[in-house]
Amino acid sequence: QLYNAVNPTLQPSTFRIGGTFGRIQLPLEHYKHIVLVSGGIGVTPNLFIMQHLAALAEECVANKRTVKWETIHWIHANRDAHLLPVFAAQLVKDVNALRSCGVTVTVTGGCCIL
């Protein structure tokens, strides 16, 4: 009713909404230093980026290549520190994989530093 009251001559529109698709567009393997900044729900894409970087690092080690990254800094602001354990296990795994390849990784999130 509100739609018709605003403009009765408009035809209804159809919208398609989908999820996240594609891959990371930046060639992250070409950079020496990476800084990720996020807040709140922005943790999700940055977790994916950290998993991607860890997988690339493990691939380099398996193929006896060195990684180009020297440092990765992730700064994340969140309102509730109790949400950190939700993603902490995966993040620790990724950070350890990167550190084992000689990459200095610093993650700050609200009340903790990893």
RANOR-V794333 format. One record per backbone hydrogen bond with DSSP energy under -0.5 kcal/mol. CO is the residue of the C=O (numbers start at 1). NH is the residue of the N-H. Records with the same first field share a line. If there is no record, write none. Layout:
# RANOR-V794333
CO: NH / NH
This chain:
# RANOR-V794333
1: 5
2: 6
3: 7
7: 10
15: 17
26: 28
27: 30
28: 31
32: 70 / 71
34: 73
36: 75
38: 77
39: 42
40: 43
41: 44
42: 46
43: 47
44: 48
45: 49
46: 50
47: 51
48: 52
49: 53
50: 54
51: 55
52: 56
53: 57
54: 58
55: 59
56: 60
57: 61
58: 62
59: 63
60: 65
61: 64
70: 104
71: 34
72: 106
73: 36
74: 76 / 108
75: 38
76: 78 / 110
77: 40
79: 81
80: 83
81: 84
83: 86 / 87
84: 87 / 88
85: 89
87: 91
88: 92
89: 93
90: 94
91: 95
92: 96
93: 97
94: 98
95: 99
96: 100
98: 101 / 103
99: 102
103: 105
104: 72
106: 74
107: 114
108: 76
109: 111 / 112
112: 109
